[in-house]
Amino acid sequence: MESLFGSWDAQSQRRRGTGTGGFNMESLKRLDHISPAVYLTLCSALAFSALGAYLHIILNIGGTLTTVGCLAAVAFLISLPPSQDQERNRFALLMSATLLEGASVGPIVDLVLHFDPRILVMAFIRTAIAFGCFSGAAIIAKRREYLYLGGLLSSGLSILLWLQFAASIFGHSSTTFMFELYLGLLVFLGYMVFDTQEIIERAHHGDMDYIKHAFTLFTDFVAVLVRVLIIMLKNAQEKSEDENKRKKGSF
């Protein structure tokens, strides 16, 4: 992987040495700190996740075991040092974790496909557009401009966890479910911005662990995609129910 992107640093150095400053040059300097390997690894992770969802559809393997397996793979991945000797092992663990994550969200994907396959396509496109816009905004923004969001996003995540804990005791209502859904969507959209700037900042200080960075962005992407899927599915179901009521009322 390093040999594939070995010329990137040299190209980055040449770009840094040209120009007279300004908005575009500052954006390019921040972009230089994000290796293309991060986004290529992210694309590979999304492909393996899609494969995991497909395996669930044909084999019905998604569930508690795949979730536990995913957590175990992530824990093992974090425990390994980001060295060149462990690069292949860490990459394999990342792909294994994303495969199991895809199988874990497979039941939602299967439900959407049975209702209307177009929802899955539109949800992925909308999530990809949102990711591109929010991540791009973080890249072209001033350095550290959005890092203050970390505290707010952590608070929002804590609220979601407490709501889940309360729901496990007192039960879910449609109002609290929708509140959790939209709040979670906003939180992870914010994390797309925050994590991108944090990756840039870490890379600026020498942390070029593209596997860990890709996994961070993958987590944000999947979290947003799942919530967009649920929202679109719920809206489509409500629309279908309203149309059926109108049809029955016309007879």
Summary of the structure (lengths in Angstrom):
residues: 251
radius of gyration: 20.6
end to end distance: 65.1
largest distance: 74.7
contacts: 729
relative contact order: 0.12
helix: 82%
strand: 0%
